Amino acid sequence: MQITVEREITMRLVVSPERGVDVPTRLRYRSEDPYAVHVTFHTNSPVPVNWTFARELLMEGVVRATGRGDVRVRPADVDGRPVISLELTSPDGDALLQAPAEPLSAWLEHTLRAVPAGAEMERLGLEEGLTALLAEGNTGRNADGNADGNADGNAERNGGPGGDQGIEDSLAEG
């Protein structure tokens, strides 16, 4: 079952130390993409601004400063209110946004209920896919039930170039 956790919040775009602009923001987490959080900023432009980064970065940034490169997250206090500062860097420019800590943290908790930290790999289904692929290789049959993937069911007997049969040939054909 796929789970999506969304929340609308208002972040503050810091324009200068004494001035900021409210930015409606959508936070989105999808269990089929368990390592990522998706943030959409609804600015005054016709197209919203989308950022995707690691959920783990946001989880750590709620309690201590973290990140390097394009995304940095840290807890802060603005006028006596706890906020989470999000510093974004791109070729188009830099932005400092501040989210109220409580709704952001509550949303993050909901994502952790959907997919607990450390369980992300299980949600990707890589183990099942790899098991199925290996089982297919052990039976000599592919998903179509054919020995080599040929529609007529005739198996390739001479392998790849030069007639050498090897694992590369069976994987390439599957």
Salt bridges, closest charged atoms under 4 A:
GLU6 OE1 - ARG26 NH1 3.13
GLU6 OE2 - ARG28 NE 2.50
GLU8 OE2 - ARG26 NH2 2.64
ASP22 OD1 - ARG12 NH1 2.78
GLU32 OE2 - ARG30 NE 3.15
ASP33 OD2 - HIS38 NE2 3.11
GLU60 OE2 - ARG64 NE 3.52
GLU87 OE2 - ARG74 NE 3.20
GLU120 OE2 - ARG55 NH2 2.84
